[in-house]
Amino acid sequence: MKFTVLVPARLASTRLPNKPLADIAGLPMIVRVARNAARSAAARVVVAADDESIVDACGAHGVDALITRSDHATGSDRLAEACERLGLDGTDLVVNVQGDEPLLDPQMIDACAALLSKHPDCVMSTAAHAIDSIDELDNPNVVKVVLDAAGRALYFSRAPIPWARDARAAGTHAISTEAPLRHIGLYAYQAGFLRRFPMLAASPLEHIEALEQLRVLWHGERIAVHISDSRPGPGVDTPEDLARVRALFT
């Protein structure tokens, strides 16, 4: 199995300005992410940036990077351009590692790529882990996913799905033995589909839930889901998140 990891990196961030360049134990975060992803079985790791300062920071530390347009609406659009620039197409496998995940388990990257390679009926794969608390299940910032019998995504939502009707009606707030699943924002794609994705019309569900992956299901494509036994390391969205991750590197 051969695959390429692409890391989208956007300089602007409302909650954490210049996030890709944030220092983590002496290295820019985007370099930490790329080096960690390189511990996977990927043949190549490339950062797809929207600003030359990110490309320069990567180059200074031996990380492959290319510049992409700054006006892309989504990370997937940026990756589609990167696939074109790199000549990736057809059934070439691409794994999207978010640029704010310096502690993502490289084995999860491998698992996602391997799952897609075994599912020619799917254009994407992603990951999830079991939810073990009601607070997490009810949190709209935690994206949930439900699967079919073959382990493919039926739906993603910010709402608590599946809804345990009888338990909720009885006022029971325990997680059932059929634990709900938290979606992990790690994706593997067939490069041909990734290059086609920006041309697909956005779906109403995608706008309602603010979840881009619903566009894939809306258009009748399938997404395989790897169930991880462990949670990913913390990502970085806010200054508080950055402080938490920095502490783990000291």
N, C-alpha and C positions, 0 to 999 in steps of 0.2 A: 504494500500500500504506500503510495506516494502522495503527499499533499503539501500545500503551501499555506503558511499562516500569514494573514494580512491583519494589520493593526491600524484601524482608522484613528486619526488624531486631529482634533480641532482645537485651535488655540483659544478661541472665545469660549467662556463659560460664565454663566451668570452667578453661580454660587462659589466658584473658585477660579478667578482669572488666571490665565496662562497655565492651566492645570497640567498639560503634558510636560511642562518644564519645571514643575514643582520638585524641589530637592528632596530626595529620600536617601539618607545616609551617603551623601556625596555624589549621587547620580540623579539625572533627571528621571522623573517617573516613567516617561515613555521608554527610556533605555532599560529601566528595571523590568518593564512589561515585556519588551522584546527579548531580553536576555533570558527571562524566565520561560517564555514561550519556546525559545530555542532548546530548552531541556526536553521538549517533546520529541517525537520522531519526525517532525516536519523536515522536509528537504530544504526549505527556505523560510525565513521570517522577514517580512517587508513591512515597514511602516508607511501608511498612505496618509500624508499630511496635507494640511491646507495652508501652511505658512512655512517660508524658508527657514525661520528660526528653529523649527522642529527638525527639519531636514539637516540643518547644520549641527544641531545637538546630537542627533543620531550618528552623523558622519564622524564627529569627534570621538565617538566611543565604538566605532566599528560596526554600527548597526545599519543595515540596508534601509533606505528610505527613498521615496519619490514624492514629488509635489503633485497635488491634484487641485482641481478647481476649488475656489473658496465659496462658491455659491450653492453647493450641494445641499439639498433639503434634509437628507438622511445619511447615516453612515453606510447604508447599503448602496446608495447612489455613488458614494465615494469609492467603495470597494469595486463596484462595477467598472468605474473608470480605471482603477488600478489593474483589474483583470485584463482590460483591453490593452493597457500600456505594457503589461508583462506577457501578452500573447497567450493568456490562459483561456480555454474555451472548452466546449463540449462536456465530457465527463471528468475533466480535471477537477480534483478536489481542492477546495479552499476552506480554511477555517478562519472565522472572524473572531479574534480575541480583542475585547474592548481595551482601549488605551488607558483605562483607569483601574485595571485589575492586576496589580503587580504580584499578587499572592495566589493567583489561580493555579490549581494543581495541574502540572503538565500532563499527567496521566489522564485527566479529564479531556484534554485536547485530543489525545490519541484515541480515547474511547469514542468521542463524537465523530471523528473521521472514520474510524473503523465501522461504526454503526451505519453510516451513510454508504460506505462501500459495499455493505451487505444488503442494502435495500435499494435495488434499482427502481423500485416503484415510488421512491421518494426523491424529491429534489433538494431536500434539506434535512438536517438533523440538529437536535439541540439537546439540552440536559435538564434534569430536574432532580430534586431530592424530597424526601418526606417531610411534611410539616408536623411538628409535635406540640404546637400550642394554639389555643383558640385566638390569642392576641395576634399571632402571625397570620392565621387564616383570615381573620377579619380586617387586617391591615390593607387598605387599597394600594399602598406602595409596594406590596408583595404580590407579584403576579403568579396566578395559579394556572395549572394546566390539567385537563382531563384527557384520558387516552382511550383508544379502542382496544379490542382484544389482541391486536397485533403490535401494540406499543406505539401507535401513531397518534399524533395529537388530534383530538376532536375539537377542542376550543381552548383559548387562553382568555383569562379574565382577571380584572382587579377585584372582582366580587368573590366571596367565599364559595368556591365550587369544588366538588359537588355539594349541594345543600342537603344536609342531613335533616329531612323534614320532620320525622318523628322525634328525633332527639332534641331538635330545636323547639318543637312544640311542647315537649315535656320539660323544657328548661334545663336540659342536660348540656353541659358545656365541655364534655370530654371528647377528645379525638377518637374516632372509631378505629377498629382494627384495620379497616381499609383507609390508611392514612391519605389525606389529600396531598397534592404535590406542589411544591414551589418551583417555578420556572427559573432556570439559571440562564443568564444572557450570553450564552456561548453558542455559536452556530457554525455548522459545516454546510457547504453548498456544492452542488455541481456548478462549475464556473459558467457553463452555458446558461444555466438558469439565472445565476447572479447577474450576468450581463443583460438578461432579458427583463429582470425584475423591475427596473425603473420605468419600463414602458408599460407595465401593467397599471390599469386604473386603480386608484386607491379605493378601498371599500368603505361603506358607511360604518361598519363595525370597527374598522381601524381608527376612524375618527372618534367614535364614541368612547372606545376603551383607551385610546392613545397607545395602541400596540401595533407596531408595523407588521409583525408576523401574521396578523389576521388577514392581511392582503393575500398571503399565500393560500390560506385555507379558502378564502372567499372565491378564488379563481380555480378551485377544485384540485389544487396540488396537495401533496402529502408531506408531512414532517415527521420523521422518526424521532423518538425521544429516549435518550439514555438515562436510566435511573441510577444516580450516584448514591453510594453508601455514606458519603460525607458531604459536608457543606463546603462551598468555595471560601477562600480567605476573604476578608473584608475588602470591598472596593472603595474608591475615593470619589465622593461627590461634593463634600463640604470641607471647610477648614478643620472641623472636628474629626472627620474621617481621616484627613491627612495626618493629624496629630496621632491618631490611634495607630495608623500604619507605620509612621516613623518610629513609634515606640517599639514596634515589633522587630525593627532592624537594629536596635541598639543593644 
